[in-house]
Amino acid sequence: MSLFIQISLAVLTLSSAMCLYRVGRGPTAPDRTVAIDILGTLVVGFCCLMAWRTGRDYYITIAIAWALISFIGTLALAKYLEGRSYDA
Amino acid sequence: MLELIAMWIIGVGLAFDLFGCIGLVRLPDVYNRAQAATKCVTLGTCMILMGVAIRAFGDPNWSMAVKAILCAAFVLLTSPVAAHAVCRGAYISGVKLWEGSVEDSFVERGEEIRREQAIEGSGDREKTETA
C-alpha cells in the first residue's frame, strides 16, 4: 500500500525528469512549450497521489487550480508563438 | 476490493504517463512529440484521477471523489485544446516538419494566415507612422 504509492511517485518523478530534459534540450521554443504543458499535467497526477497518501482532499483542490493556471499559461505562450498580440 | 481496482487503474495510468514522456524524449519533431505526449499523458492523468475517485467512493470521502472527477473532466477538456494551440503556433512561427513526414495538409491555410498577419502588421506600422 505505502510501497505502491512510493513506486507511483517514483515513476512520476522519472517522467517529470524526461520532461525537464526536453525543456532544457529542445531545439525550438514550441518544444519547450509542449514540455512545460506536459509537466503541468503530470503535476496534477502528483497532487492526486499525495491526496491518496495523506487522505486530505485539499490536495485535489490544488490540482484543479494547477490545471487551470497551466492551461491559461500554455494558451498565452501559444499566442506568443503565433506572433500576435495578447488581446487580438 | 475497490482499493485493488483503484490500484490497477492507477498502475495503467502511470504506464501511460511514462510512455508518453518517453515519446516526448525520443520522437523527431515538435508535432510528433506533441501528439504522443499529449494523448498519453492526458489519458494517464485522467486514469490516476479516476483511481483516486474510486478509492474515495469506497472510503467514503464524497468531497474528494467529486473533486477528483471534476478535475478529470477539466484535464480531459483543456489539455487537447492547449496542445492544438501550441502546434498551430509552432506551424505559423515557421517550425519545419521532420524530413520523413509524408503529408502536410495545413500548407495553404498556413500561408493564408501568414499573409493576413503580414497585412495586419503593415497596417499597424502605417497607423503608428500617421500618429
Backbone of each chain as ProteinMPNN parsed JSONL, in Angstrom:
{"seq_chain_A": "MSLFIQISLAVLTLSSAMCLYRVGRGPTAPDRTVAIDILGTLVVGFCCLMAWRTGRDYYITIAIAWALISFIGTLALAKYLEGRSYDA", "coords_chain_A": {"N_chain_A": [[0.848, -1.212, 0.0], [1.661, 1.413, 1.059], [4.077, 1.11, -0.2], [3.224, 0.867, -2.831], [2.319, 3.493, -3.364], [4.729, 4.833, -3.105], [6.264, 3.762, -5.209], [4.704, 4.64, -7.355], [4.992, 7.428, -7.115], [7.701, 7.575, -7.662], [7.777, 6.759, -10.353], [6.353, 8.865, -11.545], [8.119, 10.922, -10.961], [10.306, 10.203, -12.519], [9.168, 10.504, -15.078], [8.729, 13.272, -15.014], [11.369, 14.118, -14.957], [12.169, 13.405, -17.539], [10.594, 15.22, -19.005], [11.77, 17.604, -18.134], [14.278, 17.297, -19.223], [13.611, 17.612, -21.94], [12.736, 20.244, -21.847], [15.13, 21.577, -21.314], [16.794, 20.779, -23.428], [15.387, 20.919, -25.853], [15.249, 21.876, -29.239], [13.742, 24.014, -30.38], [11.499, 26.779, -29.542], [8.684, 25.973, -29.388], [8.988, 23.243, -28.688], [9.828, 23.412, -26.028], [7.596, 24.657, -24.931], [5.568, 22.707, -25.264], [6.64, 20.714, -23.609], [6.525, 21.969, -21.117], [3.781, 22.2, -20.797], [3.059, 19.473, -20.645], [4.408, 18.835, -18.332], [2.934, 20.304, -16.455], [0.511, 18.855, -16.517], [1.419, 16.439, -15.488], [2.026, 17.202, -12.886], [-0.513, 17.558, -11.852], [-1.387, 14.874, -11.617], [0.484, 14.064, -9.72], [-0.28, 15.584, -7.465], [-2.74, 14.341, -6.951], [-1.955, 11.764, -6.202], [-0.644, 12.434, -3.851], [-2.844, 13.25, -2.391], [-4.141, 10.791, -2.045], [-2.175, 9.551, -0.456], [-1.966, 11.108, 1.912], [-4.596, 11.407, 2.624], [-5.972, 13.78, 2.697], [-8.212, 16.161, 1.339], [-7.632, 18.638, 0.26], [-5.482, 18.65, -1.417], [-6.451, 17.891, -3.894], [-7.898, 20.086, -4.583], [-5.784, 21.84, -4.967], [-4.762, 20.601, -7.232], [-6.787, 21.065, -9.153], [-6.657, 23.873, -9.335], [-4.048, 24.102, -10.277], [-4.216, 22.873, -12.798], [-5.883, 24.668, -14.133], [-4.341, 27.084, -14.125], [-2.115, 26.239, -15.527], [-3.222, 25.658, -18.024], [-4.066, 28.229, -18.891], [-1.61, 29.546, -18.959], [-0.286, 28.057, -20.953], [-1.875, 28.644, -23.176], [-1.359, 31.386, -23.423], [1.377, 31.326, -24.068], [1.17, 30.007, -26.518], [-0.167, 31.87, -28.099], [1.767, 33.803, -28.14], [3.735, 32.46, -29.605], [2.447, 32.342, -32.027], [2.714, 34.862, -32.905], [1.044, 37.008, -32.525], [-0.55, 39.856, -30.871], [-1.452, 39.982, -27.343], [-4.136, 40.646, -26.942], [-5.525, 40.214, -29.267]], "CA_chain_A": [[0.0, 0.0, 0.0], [2.587, 2.542, 1.086], [5.071, 0.832, -1.231], [2.608, 1.196, -4.122], [2.348, 4.953, -3.56], [6.111, 5.289, -3.307], [6.679, 3.414, -6.572], [3.99, 5.54, -8.274], [5.627, 8.751, -7.089], [8.996, 7.461, -8.343], [7.536, 6.742, -11.805], [6.012, 10.224, -11.975], [9.326, 11.747, -10.903], [11.092, 9.859, -13.711], [8.52, 11.158, -16.225], [8.992, 14.71, -14.937], [12.765, 14.332, -15.337], [12.222, 13.388, -19.005], [10.058, 16.494, -19.474], [12.756, 18.659, -17.888], [15.317, 17.118, -20.24], [13.145, 18.216, -23.18], [12.721, 21.704, -21.663], [16.48, 22.103, -21.409], [17.469, 20.41, -24.666], [14.535, 21.159, -27.011], [15.903, 22.826, -30.137], [12.945, 25.206, -30.68], [10.64, 27.245, -28.453], [7.488, 25.14, -29.201], [9.344, 22.039, -27.937], [9.835, 23.733, -24.602], [6.222, 24.949, -24.505], [4.866, 21.425, -25.132], [7.156, 20.009, -22.442], [6.014, 22.614, -19.906], [2.369, 21.818, -20.705], [3.006, 18.1, -20.16], [4.849, 18.852, -16.931], [1.794, 20.743, -15.658], [-0.449, 17.747, -16.38], [1.997, 15.444, -14.576], [1.926, 17.697, -11.513], [-1.882, 17.274, -11.41], [-1.387, 13.49, -11.137], [1.299, 14.026, -8.497], [-1.109, 16.1, -6.372], [-3.757, 13.348, -6.619], [-1.326, 10.692, -5.428], [-0.411, 12.951, -2.493], [-4.141, 13.221, -1.7], [-4.322, 9.395, -1.619], [-1.223, 9.186, 0.581], [-2.219, 11.786, 3.175], [-6.011, 11.371, 2.955], [-6.542, 15.138, 2.81], [-8.735, 16.44, -0.002], [-7.265, 19.923, -0.328], [-4.521, 18.438, -2.49], [-7.156, 17.85, -5.187], [-8.192, 21.488, -4.909], [-4.558, 22.378, -5.557], [-4.626, 20.038, -8.576], [-7.704, 21.776, -10.052], [-6.109, 25.209, -9.574], [-2.844, 23.964, -11.104], [-4.613, 22.581, -14.172], [-6.404, 25.912, -14.701], [-3.256, 28.047, -14.36], [-1.251, 25.683, -16.57], [-3.938, 25.829, -19.29], [-4.023, 29.629, -19.304], [-0.235, 29.869, -19.313], [0.061, 27.462, -22.249], [-2.546, 29.404, -24.245], [-0.638, 32.65, -23.613], [2.613, 31.024, -24.799], [0.835, 29.655, -27.891], [-0.439, 33.103, -28.837], [3.062, 34.461, -28.347], [4.401, 31.771, -30.709], [1.746, 32.658, -33.252], [3.183, 36.162, -33.331], [0.045, 38.046, -32.4], [-0.533, 40.485, -29.559], [-2.233, 39.184, -26.408], [-5.561, 40.977, -26.908], [-6.137, 40.018, -30.575]], "C_chain_A": [[0.873, 1.248, 0.0], [3.662, 2.38, 0.014], [4.533, 1.197, -2.61], [2.673, 2.692, -4.392], [3.769, 5.428, -3.817], [6.605, 4.966, -4.715], [6.0, 4.339, -7.577], [4.64, 6.911, -8.311], [6.98, 8.705, -7.794], [8.814, 7.475, -9.852], [7.201, 8.143, -12.302], [7.224, 11.136, -11.939], [10.216, 11.489, -12.108], [10.503, 10.541, -14.95], [8.797, 12.653, -16.213], [10.43, 15.015, -15.318], [12.916, 14.317, -16.849], [11.688, 14.696, -19.576], [11.081, 17.603, -19.283], [13.927, 18.544, -18.845], [14.9, 17.797, -21.536], [13.077, 19.736, -23.05], [14.118, 22.264, -21.833], [17.076, 21.916, -22.782], [16.753, 20.928, -25.903], [15.064, 22.207, -27.954], [15.082, 24.084, -30.406], [12.068, 25.57, -29.491], [9.372, 26.407, -28.301], [7.771, 23.827, -28.498], [9.258, 22.295, -26.441], [8.421, 23.982, -24.103], [5.434, 23.655, -24.306], [5.326, 20.705, -23.866], [6.639, 20.622, -21.149], [4.548, 22.269, -19.692], [2.23, 20.411, -20.125], [3.409, 18.029, -18.691], [3.716, 19.304, -16.009], [0.779, 19.634, -15.45], [0.088, 16.672, -15.435], [1.875, 15.886, -13.123], [0.517, 17.478, -10.967], [-1.977, 15.841, -10.865], [-0.62, 13.328, -9.838], [0.468, 14.467, -7.287], [-2.159, 15.07, -5.965], [-3.165, 12.202, -5.825], [-1.011, 11.153, -4.005], [-1.712, 12.972, -1.702], [-4.447, 11.812, -1.219], [-3.446, 9.101, -0.399], [-1.577, 9.81, 1.926], [-3.684, 11.725, 3.579], [-6.649, 12.731, 3.121], [-6.99, 15.588, 1.427], [-8.34, 17.796, -0.528], [-6.191, 19.777, -1.393], [-5.213, 18.412, -3.853], [-7.602, 19.248, -5.592], [-6.977, 22.146, -5.545], [-4.412, 21.881, -6.991], [-5.537, 20.768, -9.561], [-7.137, 23.149, -10.378], [-4.893, 25.133, -10.487], [-3.197, 23.705, -12.567], [-5.104, 23.848, -14.862], [-5.278, 26.866, -15.069], [-2.368, 27.56, -15.5], [-1.889, 25.867, -17.947], [-3.825, 27.263, -19.786], [-2.615, 30.026, -19.725], [0.157, 29.308, -20.664], [-0.615, 28.215, -23.382], [-1.837, 30.72, -24.507], [0.64, 32.416, -24.399], [2.314, 30.692, -26.253], [0.53, 30.9, -28.704], [0.837, 33.887, -29.077], [3.798, 33.81, -29.515], [3.775, 32.145, -32.038], [2.089, 34.056, -33.751], [2.149, 37.26, -33.269], [0.159, 38.702, -31.039], [-1.534, 39.758, -28.659], [-3.71, 39.484, -26.459], [-6.233, 40.737, -28.259], [-6.917, 38.711, -30.602]], "O_chain_A": [[0.834, 2.043, -0.939], [4.105, 3.352, -0.598], [5.246, 1.748, -3.448], [3.03, 3.121, -5.49], [3.995, 6.314, -4.64], [7.28, 5.78, -5.345], [6.629, 4.777, -8.54], [4.825, 7.495, -9.379], [7.373, 9.671, -8.448], [9.586, 8.115, -10.565], [7.693, 8.57, -13.347], [7.358, 12.024, -12.78], [10.811, 12.414, -12.661], [11.238, 11.088, -15.772], [9.067, 13.247, -17.257], [10.702, 16.047, -15.932], [13.685, 15.103, -17.404], [12.259, 15.233, -20.525], [11.251, 18.449, -20.16], [14.512, 19.552, -19.242], [15.706, 18.475, -22.171], [13.329, 20.45, -24.021], [14.284, 23.323, -22.438], [17.793, 22.792, -23.268], [17.388, 21.327, -26.879], [15.314, 23.335, -27.529], [15.667, 25.141, -30.642], [11.908, 24.785, -28.556], [8.988, 26.135, -27.163], [6.908, 23.323, -27.779], [8.691, 21.501, -25.689], [8.07, 23.578, -22.994], [4.719, 23.505, -23.314], [4.508, 20.149, -23.134], [6.345, 19.905, -20.192], [4.109, 22.069, -18.56], [1.408, 20.17, -19.241], [2.835, 17.271, -17.91], [3.549, 18.764, -14.916], [0.242, 19.475, -14.354], [-0.67, 16.066, -14.678], [1.651, 15.065, -12.233], [0.346, 17.242, -9.771], [-2.559, 15.607, -9.806], [-1.014, 12.558, -8.962], [0.494, 13.832, -6.233], [-2.451, 14.924, -4.778], [-3.786, 11.712, -4.882], [-1.097, 10.367, -3.062], [-1.709, 12.744, -0.492], [-4.957, 11.635, -0.113], [-3.898, 8.488, 0.568], [-1.506, 9.146, 2.96], [-4.008, 11.961, 4.743], [-7.762, 12.829, 3.637], [-6.258, 15.427, 0.451], [-8.672, 18.111, -1.671], [-6.001, 20.688, -2.2], [-4.642, 18.853, -4.85], [-7.68, 19.568, -6.778], [-7.091, 22.898, -6.513], [-3.992, 22.633, -7.871], [-5.12, 21.063, -10.681], [-7.126, 23.561, -11.538], [-4.713, 25.979, -11.363], [-2.56, 24.249, -13.469], [-4.79, 24.088, -16.027], [-5.246, 27.398, -16.179], [-1.921, 28.349, -16.332], [-1.203, 26.188, -18.917], [-3.525, 27.497, -20.957], [-2.428, 30.742, -20.708], [0.843, 29.971, -21.442], [-0.013, 28.413, -24.437], [-1.713, 31.142, -25.657], [0.97, 33.195, -25.294], [3.095, 31.042, -27.138], [0.918, 30.991, -29.869], [0.976, 34.559, -30.098], [4.415, 34.502, -30.325], [4.463, 32.255, -33.053], [1.788, 34.399, -34.894], [2.324, 38.319, -33.871], [0.855, 38.204, -30.155], [-2.372, 39.002, -29.151], [-4.501, 38.635, -26.047], [-7.42, 41.031, -28.393], [-7.508, 38.365, -31.625]]}, "seq_chain_B": "MLELIAMWIIGVGLAFDLFGCIGLVRLPDVYNRAQAATKCVTLGTCMILMGVAIRAFGDPNWSMAVKAILCAAFVLLTSPVAAHAVCRGAYISGVKLWEGSVEDSFVERGEEIRREQAIEGSGDREKTETA", "coords_chain_B": {"N_chain_B": [[-11.466, -4.425, -1.925], [-12.447, -2.434, -3.766], [-10.275, -0.803, -3.46], [-8.252, -2.325, -4.581], [-9.035, -2.392, -7.279], [-8.772, 0.336, -7.797], [-6.007, 0.599, -7.497], [-5.082, -0.911, -9.672], [-6.092, 0.599, -11.827], [-4.7, 3.001, -11.445], [-2.105, 2.085, -11.798], [-2.074, 1.374, -14.557], [-2.534, 3.917, -15.605], [-0.179, 5.21, -14.797], [1.673, 3.837, -16.37], [0.886, 4.75, -18.907], [1.559, 7.484, -18.611], [4.359, 7.32, -18.333], [5.141, 6.196, -20.821], [4.254, 8.154, -22.548], [5.987, 10.25, -21.846], [8.412, 9.116, -22.576], [8.015, 9.103, -25.323], [8.013, 11.868, -25.696], [10.693, 12.408, -25.332], [11.97, 10.845, -27.294], [10.948, 11.146, -29.951], [11.054, 12.686, -33.315], [10.282, 15.428, -34.181], [8.55, 18.589, -33.351], [5.76, 18.247, -33.725], [5.246, 15.485, -33.759], [6.163, 14.883, -31.178], [4.379, 16.422, -29.629], [1.882, 15.251, -30.218], [2.171, 12.563, -29.351], [2.918, 12.84, -26.601], [0.849, 14.437, -25.528], [-1.595, 13.0, -25.885], [-1.089, 10.534, -24.507], [-0.348, 11.405, -21.898], [-2.556, 12.867, -21.073], [-4.617, 10.89, -20.97], [-3.404, 9.164, -19.098], [-3.193, 10.761, -16.754], [-5.891, 11.267, -16.306], [-6.711, 8.676, -15.715], [-5.33, 8.198, -13.317], [-6.632, 10.093, -11.714], [-9.228, 9.048, -11.786], [-8.809, 6.62, -10.483], [-8.139, 7.517, -7.886], [-10.587, 8.689, -7.31], [-12.311, 6.45, -7.272], [-11.3, 5.04, -5.084], [-11.831, 6.937, -3.11], [-14.615, 6.912, -3.185], [-15.093, 4.423, -2.078], [-14.23, 4.853, 0.461], [-15.918, 6.117, 2.744], [-15.32, 9.155, 1.07], [-16.77, 11.765, 0.18], [-16.382, 14.402, -0.794], [-13.764, 14.411, -1.776], [-13.969, 12.528, -3.833], [-15.808, 13.7, -5.632], [-14.451, 16.025, -6.314], [-12.2, 14.934, -7.554], [-13.302, 13.718, -9.835], [-14.292, 15.975, -11.101], [-11.899, 17.336, -11.631], [-10.727, 15.521, -13.391], [-12.469, 15.691, -15.581], [-11.976, 18.315, -16.277], [-9.229, 18.311, -16.992], [-9.38, 16.581, -19.172], [-10.836, 18.127, -20.938], [-9.3, 20.491, -21.357], [-6.588, 19.935, -21.98], [-6.129, 18.845, -24.658], [-6.932, 21.113, -26.127], [-5.025, 23.026, -25.441], [-2.707, 21.801, -26.47], [-3.312, 21.738, -29.186], [-3.386, 24.485, -29.745], [-0.712, 25.157, -29.26], [0.605, 23.671, -31.25], [-0.426, 24.815, -33.585], [0.563, 27.422, -33.25], [3.27, 26.794, -33.43], [3.48, 25.921, -36.077], [2.766, 28.257, -37.484], [4.724, 29.991, -36.636], [6.805, 28.976, -38.049], [8.183, 26.512, -37.717], [9.822, 23.74, -39.057], [8.565, 20.671, -40.572], [9.455, 17.247, -39.77], [11.894, 15.621, -41.853], [11.121, 13.113, -42.763], [8.364, 13.175, -42.905], [5.211, 12.542, -44.538], [2.97, 13.963, -45.466], [1.541, 17.226, -45.602], [-1.067, 18.848, -44.615], [-1.725, 21.388, -43.941], [-0.653, 23.413, -45.383], [-1.744, 25.375, -47.246], [-3.634, 26.827, -45.724], [-1.951, 27.735, -43.697], [-0.224, 29.422, -45.124], [-2.089, 31.333, -45.883], [-2.832, 32.422, -43.377], [-0.394, 33.518, -42.616], [-0.096, 35.468, -44.593], [-2.281, 37.159, -44.021], [-1.461, 38.05, -41.506], [0.821, 39.473, -42.201], [-0.318, 41.584, -43.648], [-1.867, 42.789, -41.643], [0.216, 43.552, -39.926], [1.608, 45.479, -41.484], [-0.388, 47.386, -41.644], [-0.576, 48.181, -38.963], [1.881, 49.413, -38.724], [1.633, 51.605, -40.452], [-0.376, 53.0, -39.117], [0.907, 53.733, -36.714], [2.827, 55.365, -37.827], [1.349, 57.52, -38.933], [0.218, 58.466, -36.606]], "CA_chain_B": [[-11.769, -4.739, -3.323], [-12.416, -1.185, -4.527], [-8.907, -0.284, -3.422], [-7.462, -3.09, -5.549], [-9.388, -1.876, -8.611], [-8.173, 1.667, -7.934], [-4.568, 0.459, -7.699], [-4.862, -1.357, -11.052], [-6.316, 1.718, -12.755], [-3.597, 3.96, -11.302], [-0.908, 1.496, -12.413], [-2.155, 1.536, -16.015], [-2.35, 5.345, -15.889], [1.245, 5.548, -14.667], [2.363, 3.319, -17.552], [0.627, 5.698, -19.996], [2.368, 8.687, -18.368], [5.774, 7.034, -18.596], [5.375, 6.014, -22.249], [4.108, 9.466, -23.178], [7.198, 11.048, -21.655], [9.456, 8.524, -23.426], [7.755, 9.648, -26.652], [8.446, 13.27, -25.705], [12.152, 12.47, -25.455], [12.549, 10.091, -28.407], [10.431, 11.39, -31.3], [11.968, 13.592, -34.024], [9.997, 16.863, -34.278], [7.596, 19.124, -32.371], [4.385, 17.78, -33.907], [5.213, 14.113, -33.259], [6.29, 14.912, -29.713], [3.173, 16.962, -29.015], [0.732, 14.34, -30.27], [2.407, 11.4, -28.492], [2.925, 13.165, -25.183], [-0.427, 14.968, -25.056], [-2.635, 11.96, -25.756], [-0.761, 9.568, -23.455], [-0.332, 11.971, -20.546], [-3.931, 13.222, -20.704], [-5.322, 9.681, -20.543], [-2.789, 8.64, -17.88], [-3.571, 11.566, -15.595], [-7.314, 11.035, -16.042], [-6.869, 7.382, -15.051], [-4.905, 8.372, -11.926], [-7.709, 10.795, -11.012], [-10.356, 8.125, -11.623], [-8.458, 5.676, -9.427], [-8.292, 8.193, -6.591], [-12.024, 8.885, -7.088], [-12.907, 5.161, -6.889], [-10.887, 4.742, -3.712], [-12.534, 7.847, -2.218], [-16.007, 6.449, -3.091], [-15.156, 3.301, -1.167], [-13.712, 5.201, 1.79], [-16.269, 7.03, 1.661], [-14.942, 10.557, 1.238], [-17.501, 12.239, -1.007], [-15.857, 15.638, -1.386], [-12.585, 14.079, -2.559], [-14.369, 11.822, -5.056], [-16.421, 14.633, -6.59], [-13.408, 16.927, -6.819], [-11.322, 14.207, -8.477], [-13.99, 13.567, -11.118], [-14.32, 17.317, -11.706], [-10.562, 17.627, -12.133], [-10.505, 14.664, -14.563], [-13.209, 16.285, -16.704], [-11.307, 19.555, -16.669], [-7.995, 17.966, -17.724], [-9.772, 15.969, -20.444], [-11.297, 19.169, -21.857], [-8.376, 21.588, -21.653], [-5.246, 19.561, -22.427], [-6.043, 18.83, -26.127], [-7.049, 22.473, -26.663], [-3.725, 23.681, -25.276], [-1.737, 21.206, -27.392], [-3.659, 22.202, -30.538], [-2.968, 25.883, -29.877], [0.746, 25.222, -29.345], [1.046, 23.17, -32.551], [-0.766, 25.846, -34.553], [1.549, 28.478, -33.093], [4.558, 26.311, -33.927], [3.456, 25.915, -37.543], [2.74, 29.615, -38.016], [6.024, 30.621, -36.375], [7.765, 28.54, -39.052], [8.947, 25.308, -37.406], [9.711, 22.789, -40.169], [8.241, 19.278, -40.278], [10.541, 16.286, -39.89], [12.053, 15.343, -43.288], [10.449, 11.867, -43.103], [6.906, 13.32, -42.933], [4.733, 12.273, -45.893], [1.935, 14.873, -45.936], [1.343, 18.45, -44.832], [-2.368, 19.329, -45.09], [-2.004, 22.731, -43.424], [0.196, 24.368, -46.104], [-2.472, 26.5, -47.825], [-4.213, 27.633, -44.645], [-0.842, 28.393, -43.011], [0.213, 30.555, -45.949], [-3.139, 32.349, -45.798], [-2.739, 33.097, -42.076], [0.816, 34.346, -42.601], [-0.323, 36.655, -45.419], [-3.141, 38.062, -43.248], [-0.671, 38.679, -40.448], [1.718, 40.463, -42.809], [-1.126, 42.767, -43.95], [-2.169, 43.451, -40.368], [1.431, 44.168, -39.392], [1.908, 46.702, -42.21], [-1.405, 48.353, -41.242], [-0.192, 48.73, -37.666], [3.02, 50.315, -38.889], [1.118, 52.868, -41.005], [-1.112, 53.708, -38.071], [1.844, 54.38, -35.79], [3.529, 56.449, -38.521], [0.488, 58.689, -39.025], [0.022, 59.023, -35.273]], "C_chain_B": [[-11.712, -3.5, -4.206], [-11.006, -0.622, -4.573], [-8.028, -1.003, -4.436], [-7.749, -2.612, -6.975], [-8.726, -0.524, -8.837], [-6.68, 1.556, -8.187], [-4.258, -0.016, -9.122], [-5.011, -0.192, -12.021], [-5.17, 2.709, -12.673], [-2.323, 3.407, -11.928], [-0.908, 1.642, -13.916], [-1.946, 3.002, -16.397], [-0.895, 5.761, -15.793], [2.037, 5.036, -15.86], [2.146, 4.255, -18.733], [1.475, 6.954, -19.841], [3.812, 8.454, -18.77], [6.031, 6.91, -20.092], [5.199, 7.327, -23.009], [5.363, 10.294, -23.034], [8.375, 10.457, -22.413], [9.283, 9.016, -24.856], [8.204, 11.091, -26.761], [9.956, 13.374, -25.873], [12.624, 11.908, -26.789], [12.125, 10.545, -29.797], [11.104, 12.59, -31.965], [11.576, 15.062, -34.109], [8.837, 17.27, -33.372], [6.236, 18.464, -32.474], [4.236, 16.346, -33.424], [5.253, 14.084, -31.744], [5.002, 15.357, -29.074], [2.052, 15.949, -29.062], [0.949, 13.125, -29.37], [2.227, 11.769, -27.028], [1.556, 13.619, -24.716], [-1.458, 13.872, -24.87], [-2.334, 11.034, -24.591], [-0.882, 10.19, -22.075], [-1.726, 12.403, -20.121], [-4.68, 11.998, -20.2], [-4.744, 9.149, -19.226], [-3.198, 9.421, -16.651], [-5.047, 11.389, -15.262], [-7.512, 9.696, -15.339], [-6.402, 7.443, -13.605], [-6.019, 9.04, -11.117], [-8.9, 9.885, -10.783], [-10.067, 7.091, -10.533], [-8.616, 6.274, -8.044], [-9.772, 8.383, -6.275], [-12.686, 7.583, -6.642], [-12.554, 4.814, -5.455], [-11.623, 5.659, -2.715], [-14.013, 7.483, -2.098], [-16.111, 5.285, -2.124], [-14.848, 3.674, 0.271], [-14.759, 5.397, 2.885], [-15.938, 8.465, 2.024], [-15.498, 11.294, 0.026], [-16.86, 13.461, -1.625], [-14.639, 15.338, -2.251], [-12.97, 13.414, -3.883], [-14.927, 12.799, -6.087], [-15.376, 15.563, -7.169], [-12.505, 16.209, -7.801], [-11.989, 14.032, -9.834], [-14.048, 14.898, -11.867], [-12.975, 17.642, -12.348], [-10.267, 16.79, -13.378], [-11.225, 15.241, -15.772], [-12.496, 17.527, -17.206], [-10.046, 19.266, -17.474], [-8.335, 17.428, -19.101], [-10.234, 17.023, -21.451], [-10.174, 20.109, -22.277], [-7.061, 21.133, -22.283], [-5.142, 19.463, -23.959], [-6.138, 20.218, -26.743], [-5.705, 23.179, -26.592], [-2.715, 23.131, -26.275], [-2.009, 21.658, -28.82], [-3.195, 23.632, -30.75], [-1.459, 25.977, -30.027], [1.225, 24.747, -30.706], [0.743, 24.169, -33.656], [0.233, 26.993, -34.489], [2.9, 28.068, -33.641], [4.58, 26.354, -35.438], [3.549, 27.331, -38.084], [4.056, 30.328, -37.75], [7.126, 30.02, -37.228], [8.631, 27.36, -38.67], [8.722, 24.287, -38.516], [9.276, 21.412, -39.679], [9.489, 18.422, -40.408], [10.667, 15.853, -41.356], [11.414, 14.018, -43.687], [8.931, 11.98, -43.151], [6.408, 13.177, -44.359], [3.704, 13.281, -46.371], [1.815, 16.069, -45.014], [0.052, 19.086, -45.318], [-2.619, 20.778, -44.728], [-1.275, 23.805, -44.226], [-0.59, 25.605, -46.532], [-3.005, 27.425, -46.74], [-3.114, 28.389, -43.893], [-0.345, 29.595, -43.78], [-0.783, 31.704, -45.857], [-3.023, 33.152, -44.5], [-1.515, 33.999, -42.047], [0.621, 35.611, -43.439], [-1.197, 37.663, -44.684], [-2.345, 38.794, -42.178], [0.25, 39.737, -41.018], [0.938, 41.738, -43.114], [-1.453, 43.529, -42.672], [-0.953, 44.191, -39.834], [1.748, 45.467, -40.108], [0.898, 47.781, -41.846], [-1.058, 49.002, -39.918], [0.925, 49.751, -37.833], [2.547, 51.663, -39.457], [0.411, 53.693, -39.943], [-0.149, 54.443, -37.146], [2.567, 55.522, -36.48], [2.669, 57.71, -38.61], [0.263, 59.327, -37.661], [1.298, 59.75, -34.839]], "O_chain_B": [[-11.044, -3.484, -5.24], [-10.585, -0.043, -5.574], [-7.171, -0.392, -5.074], [-6.832, -2.445, -7.779], [-8.189, -0.255, -9.912], [-6.128, 2.312, -8.986], [-3.277, 0.429, -9.718], [-4.187, -0.002, -12.916], [-4.707, 3.21, -13.698], [-1.545, 4.155, -12.521], [0.114, 1.99, -14.508], [-1.272, 3.303, -17.382], [-0.418, 6.563, -16.596], [2.964, 5.701, -16.322], [3.081, 4.537, -19.482], [2.047, 7.442, -20.816], [4.419, 9.277, -19.456], [7.017, 7.448, -20.596], [5.899, 7.587, -23.988], [5.774, 10.97, -23.977], [9.253, 11.197, -22.854], [10.264, 9.315, -25.536], [8.721, 11.503, -27.799], [10.448, 14.32, -26.487], [13.577, 12.428, -27.369], [12.88, 10.348, -30.75], [11.67, 13.434, -31.27], [12.472, 15.906, -34.112], [8.22, 16.432, -32.714], [5.614, 18.15, -31.459], [3.252, 16.003, -32.769], [4.488, 13.365, -31.101], [4.557, 14.763, -28.092], [1.333, 15.781, -28.077], [0.017, 12.691, -28.693], [1.487, 11.11, -26.298], [1.123, 13.241, -23.627], [-2.123, 13.805, -23.836], [-3.211, 10.767, -23.769], [-1.452, 9.581, -21.17], [-2.06, 12.322, -18.939], [-5.306, 12.041, -19.141], [-5.492, 8.732, -18.342], [-3.517, 8.833, -15.617], [-5.425, 11.361, -14.091], [-8.372, 9.576, -14.467], [-7.007, 6.808, -12.741], [-6.322, 8.629, -9.997], [-9.522, 9.928, -9.722], [-10.953, 6.727, -9.759], [-9.153, 5.638, -7.137], [-10.183, 8.258, -5.121], [-13.525, 7.592, -5.741], [-13.404, 4.349, -4.695], [-11.993, 5.228, -1.623], [-14.619, 7.706, -1.049], [-17.11, 5.162, -1.416], [-15.157, 2.922, 1.196], [-14.521, 4.858, 3.966], [-16.23, 8.932, 3.124], [-14.834, 11.44, -0.999], [-16.791, 13.567, -2.849], [-14.477, 15.92, -3.324], [-12.377, 13.698, -4.924], [-14.572, 12.742, -7.264], [-15.396, 15.865, -8.362], [-12.078, 16.807, -8.789], [-11.338, 14.177, -10.87], [-13.878, 14.954, -13.085], [-12.916, 18.158, -13.464], [-9.634, 17.275, -14.315], [-10.665, 15.282, -16.868], [-12.42, 17.766, -18.411], [-9.809, 19.888, -18.51], [-7.677, 17.763, -20.086], [-10.06, 16.855, -22.658], [-10.103, 20.49, -23.445], [-6.47, 21.886, -23.056], [-4.161, 19.948, -24.522], [-5.505, 20.486, -27.764], [-5.287, 23.842, -27.541], [-1.949, 23.893, -26.865], [-1.08, 21.93, -29.581], [-2.667, 23.964, -31.812], [-0.963, 26.776, -30.821], [2.145, 25.336, -31.275], [1.553, 24.357, -34.563], [0.699, 27.482, -35.518], [3.603, 28.878, -34.244], [5.574, 26.772, -36.034], [4.305, 27.597, -39.018], [4.47, 31.176, -38.54], [8.267, 30.478, -37.165], [9.715, 27.197, -39.229], [7.582, 23.997, -38.88], [9.561, 21.02, -38.547], [10.457, 18.807, -41.064], [9.652, 15.727, -42.041], [11.179, 13.812, -44.877], [8.259, 10.983, -43.413], [7.072, 13.62, -45.296], [3.559, 13.456, -47.581], [1.968, 15.949, -43.799], [0.058, 19.793, -46.326], [-3.62, 21.353, -45.157], [-1.262, 24.97, -43.83], [-0.194, 26.733, -46.242], [-2.853, 28.645, -46.817], [-3.307, 29.538, -43.496], [-0.074, 30.649, -43.206], [-0.408, 32.873, -45.767], [-3.103, 34.38, -44.504], [-1.573, 35.11, -41.521], [1.094, 36.687, -43.072], [-0.92, 38.862, -44.701], [-2.522, 39.993, -41.964], [0.448, 40.785, -40.403], [1.432, 42.841, -42.883], [-1.333, 44.753, -42.617], [-1.065, 45.317, -39.349], [2.112, 46.455, -39.47], [1.255, 48.955, -41.744], [-1.216, 50.211, -39.749], [0.933, 50.801, -37.19], [2.991, 52.722, -39.014], [0.57, 54.912, -39.869], [-0.348, 55.616, -36.828], [2.895, 56.527, -35.849], [3.156, 58.82, -38.399], [0.134, 60.546, -37.545], [1.351, 60.298, -33.738]]}, "name": "protein", "num_of_chains": 2, "seq": "MSLFIQISLAVLTLSSAMCLYRVGRGPTAPDRTVAIDILGTLVVGFCCLMAWRTGRDYYITIAIAWALISFIGTLALAKYLEGRSYDAMLELIAMWIIGVGLAFDLFGCIGLVRLPDVYNRAQAATKCVTLGTCMILMGVAIRAFGDPNWSMAVKAILCAAFVLLTSPVAAHAVCRGAYISGVKLWEGSVEDSFVERGEEIRREQAIEGSGDREKTETA"}
